[in-house]
Amino acid sequence: MAPIDHPQRPQVAVSAAIFRDDKVLLVRRARSPGKGFYSLPGGRVEFGESLHAALHREVDEETAIKIDIVGLAGWREVLPSAGGGGHYLIMTFAARWKALEPVLNDEHDDFKWLRPGELGELKMTGGLQEVVQAAWRIINAQ
């Protein structure tokens, strides 16, 4: 397998903590980076694209569901490790499920709707529990 060629500048990405009733949607990565880890749907922002437009596009591409964005829940910076990797600034938004059932693309191989307090047993990406809790607070403040 050829090495992944990472950009030499930080990349902006978005993700969504999507709530339906009292549960959040988590997706499991089917390939690297993060293969086998549960995370939130999302991805890179394209040049000239707003954060909200990128989030709607990424959620649609990865899960086929429709969302209403409520607000910014937090951000996380992922720095390259000694073994390589990209440099990302991930802006995570709290969102509400609006329509359709999840249909995953090839980036993910499983999804779960879980209550925010039920995430502890999963293999998750770093900082996931904290950002889900922050998003949950935003959803409940509305």
Secondary structure, DSSP 8 states (H G I E B T S, - for coil): -------SS-EEEEEEEEEETTEEEEEEESSSSSTT-EE-SEEE--TT--HHHHHHHHHHHHH--EEEEEEEEEEEEE--BTTB---EEEEEEEEEEEES-----TTEEEEEEE-GGG-TTS-B-TTHHHHHHHHHHHHHH-
